[in-house]
Structure formats: C-alpha cells, structure tokens
C-alpha cells in the first residue's frame, strides 16, 4: 500500500495539471489516495483561476480516490500545508507531500 499523496495548490493550473499527469503515470497509482488542498483566492483576479483548479481537481481519475479540500479563505502556504498534513496524518501513518510544480517519474511511488 502506498502512502497517500497531498498536493497543495493555489493559482498555477498548468503546473498543477502537469504534476497530476506525471503522477497518473506512476506504478501503483491506482492504489494511492490523492488529497488536493486548494487555498482560497487572495484577489478577485485569482478567484477564476482557483475555481478552474478546483474544477480540474474534481475530474482527476486513475487514483484509488481523490479528495478535494478547499478553503474559502486564503490561509497562505505555511498554514495550508500545516493544516493539510495534519488532516491526512489524522487518518494515515504516512504522507507524500508534493508541491504543484513537481514532475515525478514512473517509479516515484515505489521509493522507500
């Protein structure tokens, strides 16, 4: 069983989509839970971008399951990561934290 993956997003949809696409190619991805944490928009300009990221996150397939956790308020990266990691670790003994601009190879989930 693979550790669940947590991805923290804000306003970089192209990076986020590429990160997900790389993870979907991993061996064992179908046995891996994905948690997407989407921070709230800081500005009106970011609202549309954040909304698009959340829409995409809701359509992600290939994982054991995908959980989108959205914040209405902008907590900032530090608070978002701290809260998200605590949330996942309250249910699991381990976690893989991935920023929204990481391109993994197909063996990434097999790393021990």
N, CA, C and O of each residue as an XYZ file, in Angstrom:
448
protein
N       0.843     -1.179      0.000
C       0.000      0.000      0.000
C       0.892      1.247      0.000
O       1.842      1.347      0.776
N       0.570      2.173     -0.870
C       1.350      3.399     -0.985
C       0.825      4.455     -0.023
O      -0.362      4.485      0.300
N       1.718      5.310      0.424
C       1.320      6.449      1.249
C       0.442      7.372      0.417
O       0.644      7.496     -0.791
N      -0.533      8.022      1.052
C      -1.349      8.987      0.311
C      -0.502     10.185     -0.107
O       0.494     10.523      0.532
N      -0.925     10.808     -1.185
C      -0.245     11.996     -1.710
C      -1.085     13.219     -1.383
O      -2.306     13.204     -1.538
N      -0.429     14.268     -0.934
C      -1.085     15.558     -0.725
C      -0.441     16.572     -1.654
O       0.778     16.748     -1.651
N      -1.268     17.235     -2.447
C      -0.796     18.316     -3.316
C      -1.448     19.611     -2.843
O      -2.652     19.660     -2.596
N      -0.646     20.643     -2.724
C      -1.131     21.947     -2.295
C      -1.126     22.889     -3.494
O      -0.094     23.088     -4.133
N      -2.281     23.463     -3.790
C      -2.421     24.310     -4.977
C      -2.887     25.704     -4.592
O      -3.445     25.943     -3.521
N      -2.624     26.612     -5.528
C      -3.187     27.951     -5.374
C      -3.613     28.494     -6.738
O      -4.793     28.421     -7.082
N      -2.686     29.033     -7.515
C      -3.103     29.714     -8.752
C      -2.208     29.379     -9.954
O      -1.963     30.234    -10.806
N      -1.728     28.148    -10.016
C      -0.876     27.740    -11.133
C      -1.466     26.489    -11.795
O      -0.932     25.392    -11.634
N      -2.551     26.650    -12.528
C      -3.246     25.474    -13.082
C      -2.387     24.636    -14.021
O      -2.465     23.408    -13.985
N      -1.580     25.262    -14.853
C      -0.760     24.481    -15.799
C       0.238     23.600    -15.062
O       0.422     22.437    -15.420
N       0.877     24.139    -14.045
C       1.822     23.357    -13.241
C       1.088     22.197    -12.548
O       1.548     21.056    -12.565
N      -0.046     22.512    -11.948
C      -0.824     21.503    -11.222
C      -1.248     20.365    -12.154
O      -1.114     19.194    -11.800
N      -1.750     20.699    -13.323
C      -2.186     19.670    -14.281
C      -1.023     18.785    -14.717
O      -1.180     17.573    -14.866
N       0.134     19.389    -14.919
C       1.310     18.610    -15.318
C       1.770     17.695    -14.181
O       2.157     16.552    -14.426
N       1.729     18.183    -12.958
C       2.083     17.361    -11.801
C       1.166     16.156    -11.708
O       1.635     15.036    -11.507
N      -0.124     16.368    -11.852
C      -1.101     15.276    -11.792
C      -0.867     14.293    -12.935
O      -0.905     13.080    -12.725
N      -0.625     14.802    -14.136
C      -0.392     13.926    -15.290
C       0.813     13.016    -15.055
O       0.773     11.838    -15.410
N       1.877     13.545    -14.467
C       3.050     12.722    -14.163
C       2.729     11.686    -13.088
O       3.139     10.531    -13.200
N       2.008     12.084    -12.062
C       1.648     11.134    -11.006
C       0.761     10.012    -11.542
O       0.887      8.864    -11.116
N      -0.127     10.336    -12.466
C      -1.030      9.328    -13.029
C      -0.280      8.230    -13.784
O      -0.824      7.143    -13.978
N       0.935      8.486    -14.206
C       1.741      7.505    -14.932
C       2.525      6.579    -14.001
O       3.182      5.645    -14.460
N       2.456      6.836    -12.703
C       3.222      6.060    -11.732
C       2.676      4.653    -11.556
O       1.468      4.423    -11.613
N       3.597      3.714    -11.340
C       3.212      2.355    -10.973
C       2.556      2.420     -9.601
O       3.096      3.044     -8.687
N       1.413      1.792     -9.448
C       0.721      1.762     -8.166
C      -0.202      2.934     -7.910
O      -0.762      3.042     -6.819
N      -0.376      3.807     -8.871
C      -1.225      4.985     -8.655
C      -2.672      4.591     -8.357
O      -3.374      5.285     -7.622
N      -3.105      3.477     -8.931
C      -4.489      3.045     -8.711
C      -4.722      2.572     -7.274
O      -5.865      2.362     -6.867
N      -3.656      2.405     -6.514
C      -3.744      2.017     -5.103
C      -3.445      3.192     -4.175
O      -3.351      3.018     -2.960
N      -3.297      4.372     -4.741
C      -2.847      5.541     -3.991
C      -3.962      6.571     -3.864
O      -4.621      6.919     -4.844
N      -4.159      7.049     -2.646
C      -5.132      8.120     -2.417
C      -4.470      9.465     -2.710
O      -3.292      9.669     -2.417
N      -5.238     10.366     -3.287
C      -4.762     11.717     -3.579
C      -5.615     12.722     -2.827
O      -6.843     12.695     -2.909
N      -4.958     13.605     -2.097
C      -5.626     14.717     -1.424
C      -5.143     16.001     -2.084
O      -3.940     16.254     -2.151
N      -6.066     16.801     -2.564
C      -5.739     18.083     -3.176
C      -6.235     19.177     -2.232
O      -7.421     19.244     -1.910
N      -5.318     20.025     -1.800
C      -5.659     21.135     -0.926
C      -5.581     22.420     -1.746
O      -4.522     22.792     -2.252
N      -6.717     23.082     -1.864
C      -6.816     24.294     -2.677
C      -7.058     25.494     -1.769
O      -8.118     25.616     -1.155
N      -6.073     26.370     -1.691
C      -6.182     27.566     -0.858
C      -7.132     28.562     -1.507
O      -7.265     28.591     -2.730
N      -7.786     29.369     -0.701
C      -8.723     30.368     -1.206
C      -8.023     31.509     -1.923
O      -6.846     31.783     -1.686
N      -8.757     32.163     -2.794
C      -8.210     33.266     -3.594
C      -7.922     34.490     -2.713
O      -8.695     34.832     -1.819
N      -6.794     35.131     -2.995
C      -6.423     36.380     -2.302
C      -7.103     37.575     -2.953
O      -7.507     38.523     -2.279
N      -7.223     37.513     -4.276
C      -7.754     38.645     -5.030
C      -8.901     38.188     -5.922
O      -9.077     36.994     -6.167
N      -9.668     39.143     -6.399
C     -10.749     38.820     -7.336
C     -10.198     38.191     -8.610
O     -10.833     37.316     -9.200
N      -9.032     38.630     -9.029
C      -8.400     38.084    -10.240
C      -8.110     36.589    -10.078
O      -8.222     35.827    -11.038
N      -7.740     36.175     -8.870
C      -7.398     34.771     -8.626
C      -8.622     33.868     -8.454
O      -8.496     32.648     -8.557
N      -9.789     34.433     -8.198
C     -10.985     33.616     -7.963
C     -11.278     32.675     -9.132
O     -11.580     31.501     -8.919
N     -11.191     33.176    -10.355
C     -11.472     32.360    -11.533
C     -10.419     31.253    -11.696
O     -10.754     30.122    -12.048
N      -9.180     31.578    -11.445
C      -8.096     30.595    -11.561
C      -8.277     29.493    -10.523
O      -8.182     28.308    -10.844
N      -8.537     29.884     -9.284
C      -8.737     28.914     -8.208
C      -9.948     28.034     -8.519
O      -9.914     26.824     -8.294
N     -10.988     28.627     -9.024
C     -12.186     27.864     -9.398
C     -11.874     26.828    -10.481
O     -12.355     25.697    -10.414
N     -11.080     27.206    -11.464
C     -10.686     26.277    -12.526
C      -9.836     25.134    -12.006
O      -9.993     23.994    -12.442
N      -8.949     25.427    -11.090
C      -8.126     24.381    -10.475
C      -9.014     23.396     -9.735
O      -8.805     22.186     -9.821
N      -9.989     23.896     -9.017
C     -10.900     23.023     -8.263
C     -11.766     22.188     -9.204
O     -12.046     21.021     -8.928
N     -12.176     22.777    -10.290
C     -12.957     22.013    -11.279
C     -12.115     20.875    -11.852
O     -12.585     19.742    -11.957
N     -10.888     21.174    -12.217
C      -9.988     20.133    -12.721
C      -9.764     19.060    -11.659
O      -9.821     17.868    -11.964
N      -9.511     19.468    -10.416
C      -9.261     18.507     -9.338
C     -10.433     17.546     -9.184
O     -10.238     16.366     -8.894
N     -11.632     18.043     -9.376
C     -12.826     17.202     -9.277
C     -12.943     16.191    -10.395
O     -13.744     15.260    -10.303
N     -12.167     16.352    -11.445
C     -12.244     15.437    -12.596
C     -11.078     14.448    -12.651
O     -11.026     13.612    -13.553
N     -10.155     14.529    -11.711
C      -8.960     13.672    -11.730
C      -9.354     12.213    -11.523
O     -10.136     11.877    -10.634
N      -8.790     11.361    -12.370
C      -9.050      9.925    -12.272
C      -7.736      9.164    -12.241
O      -6.666      9.736    -12.450
N      -7.832      7.865    -11.976
C      -6.670      6.993    -12.010
C      -6.135      6.642    -10.631
O      -5.403      5.663    -10.486
N      -6.484      7.419     -9.622
C      -6.066      7.162     -8.257
C      -7.112      6.294     -7.557
O      -8.231      6.139     -8.047
N      -6.740      5.734     -6.413
C      -7.687      4.951     -5.620
C      -8.906      5.814     -5.305
O     -10.045      5.371     -5.451
N      -8.663      7.017     -4.882
C      -9.705      8.031     -4.738
C      -9.034      9.400     -4.656
O      -7.850      9.512     -4.338
N      -9.805     10.422     -4.944
C      -9.312     11.798     -4.930
C     -10.212     12.601     -3.994
O     -11.436     12.588     -4.128
N      -9.600     13.288     -3.059
C     -10.337     14.139     -2.129
C      -9.866     15.574     -2.324
O      -8.679     15.876     -2.194
N     -10.805     16.444     -2.634
C     -10.509     17.870     -2.778
C     -10.935     18.576     -1.502
O     -12.085     18.477     -1.075
N      -9.997     19.284     -0.905
C     -10.293     20.068      0.294
C     -10.006     21.525     -0.043
O      -8.862     21.917     -0.271
N     -11.074     22.315     -0.070
C     -10.994     23.712     -0.494
C     -11.178     24.639      0.693
O     -11.975     24.373      1.594
N     -10.434     25.722      0.679
C     -10.577     26.755      1.693
C     -11.242     27.969      1.060
O     -10.876     28.385     -0.039
N     -12.211     28.529      1.752
C     -12.844     29.756      1.260
C     -11.930     30.959      1.465
O     -11.964     31.918      0.695
N     -11.122     30.895      2.502
C     -10.202     31.982      2.819
C      -8.799     31.636      2.346
O      -8.444     30.464      2.222
N      -8.013     32.660      2.085
C      -6.622     32.431      1.732
C      -5.828     32.313      3.027
O      -5.660     33.282      3.767
N      -5.343     31.092      3.280
C      -4.596     30.828      4.514
C      -3.106     31.061      4.338
O      -2.382     31.233      5.319
N      -2.645     31.068      3.094
C      -1.216     31.145      2.828
C      -0.623     29.749      2.842
O      -1.194     28.824      3.421
N       0.525     29.604      2.202
C       1.117     28.280      2.021
C       1.450     27.598      3.348
O       1.117     26.428      3.538
N       2.090     28.300      4.251
C       2.531     27.682      5.505
C       1.351     27.097      6.283
O       1.399     25.940      6.700
N       0.308     27.878      6.478
C      -0.856     27.414      7.239
C      -1.598     26.317      6.491
O      -2.074     25.360      7.101
N      -1.697     26.452      5.185
C      -2.382     25.441      4.369
C      -1.669     24.096      4.455
O      -2.307     23.059      4.637
N      -0.353     24.116      4.325
C       0.434     22.882      4.381
C       0.342     22.252      5.769
O       0.134     21.046      5.894
N       0.493     23.053      6.786
C       0.418     22.529      8.159
C      -0.942     21.879      8.423
O      -1.012     20.768      8.950
N      -1.996     22.561      8.061
C      -3.345     22.035      8.288
C      -3.596     20.786      7.435
O      -4.177     19.812      7.914
N      -3.162     20.815      6.185
C      -3.373     19.677      5.294
C      -2.624     18.436      5.729
O      -3.181     17.339      5.721
N      -1.371     18.596      6.108
C      -0.579     17.454      6.574
C      -1.209     16.871      7.837
O      -1.321     15.652      7.966
N      -1.616     17.719      8.758
C      -2.268     17.245      9.983
C      -3.542     16.474      9.663
O      -3.828     15.451     10.284
N      -4.302     16.969      8.696
C      -5.546     16.297      8.297
C      -5.265     14.889      7.773
O      -5.900     13.929      8.210
N      -4.326     14.761      6.849
C      -4.018     13.455      6.266
C      -3.428     12.523      7.323
O      -3.790     11.348      7.379
N      -2.536     13.027      8.149
C      -1.913     12.189      9.172
C      -2.882     11.786     10.284
O      -2.589     10.871     11.054
N      -4.019     12.452     10.376
C      -5.035     12.022     11.341
C      -5.721     10.735     10.879
O      -6.388     10.061     11.664
N      -5.549     10.401      9.590
C      -6.172      9.203      9.026
C      -5.171      8.149      8.571
O      -5.515      6.974      8.446
N      -3.924      8.572      8.323
C      -2.887      7.695      7.776
C      -1.600      7.862      8.584
O      -1.399      8.878      9.249
N      -0.737      6.852      8.517
C       0.518      6.905      9.264
C       1.642      7.598      8.505
O       2.671      7.942      9.087
N       1.449      7.798      7.222
C       2.488      8.440      6.415
C       1.841      9.273      5.320
O       0.641      9.173      5.064
N       2.661     10.098      4.679
C       2.156     11.005      3.649
C       3.302     11.356      2.701
O       4.464     11.427      3.103
N       2.953     11.569      1.460
C       3.887     12.119      0.483
C       3.365     13.509      0.138
O       2.258     13.642     -0.383
N       4.139     14.527      0.419
C       3.733     15.907      0.126
C       4.399     16.323     -1.177
O       5.614     16.213     -1.340
N       3.574     16.802     -2.097
C       4.053     17.205     -3.416
C       3.585     18.630     -3.686
O       2.404     18.945     -3.537
N       4.504     19.472     -4.078
C       4.096     20.815     -4.496
C       3.449     20.715     -5.875
O       3.563     19.694     -6.552
N       2.785     21.762     -6.272
C       2.018     21.707     -7.527
C       2.864     21.937     -8.774
O       2.326     22.211     -9.847
N       4.178     21.830     -8.640
C       5.035     22.001     -9.819
C       6.117     20.921     -9.893
O       7.212     21.163    -10.399
N       5.798     19.729     -9.382
C       6.744     18.618     -9.366
C       6.400     17.635    -10.482
O       5.240     17.261    -10.654
N       7.399     17.229    -11.225
C       7.208     16.222    -12.273
C       7.927     14.950    -11.829
O       9.156     14.884    -11.827
N       7.153     13.962    -11.461
C       7.718     12.702    -10.978
C       7.938     11.736    -12.134
O       7.372     11.901    -13.215
N       8.774     10.717    -11.890
C       8.910      9.670    -12.891
C       8.029      8.494    -12.480
O       7.431      8.517    -11.404
N       7.942      7.478    -13.317
C       7.008      6.370    -13.109
C       7.329      5.529    -11.878
O       6.487      4.742    -11.445
N       8.500      5.670    -11.315
C       8.893      4.903    -10.128
C       8.791      5.705     -8.831
O       9.188      5.219     -7.772
N       8.278      6.894     -8.903
C       8.219      7.784     -7.749
C       7.522      7.151     -6.545
O       8.011      7.279     -5.423
N       6.402      6.478     -6.751
C       5.646      5.905     -5.647
C       6.301      4.661     -5.067
O       5.940      4.239     -3.968
N       7.240      4.071     -5.764
C       7.941      2.889     -5.270
C       9.145      3.243     -4.416
O       9.788      2.347     -3.869
N       9.467      4.512     -4.285
C      10.616      4.919     -3.491
C      10.362      4.604     -2.019
O       9.282      4.899     -1.507
N      11.324      4.020     -1.341
C      11.178      3.674      0.083
C      12.318      4.269      0.859
O      12.391      4.100      2.077
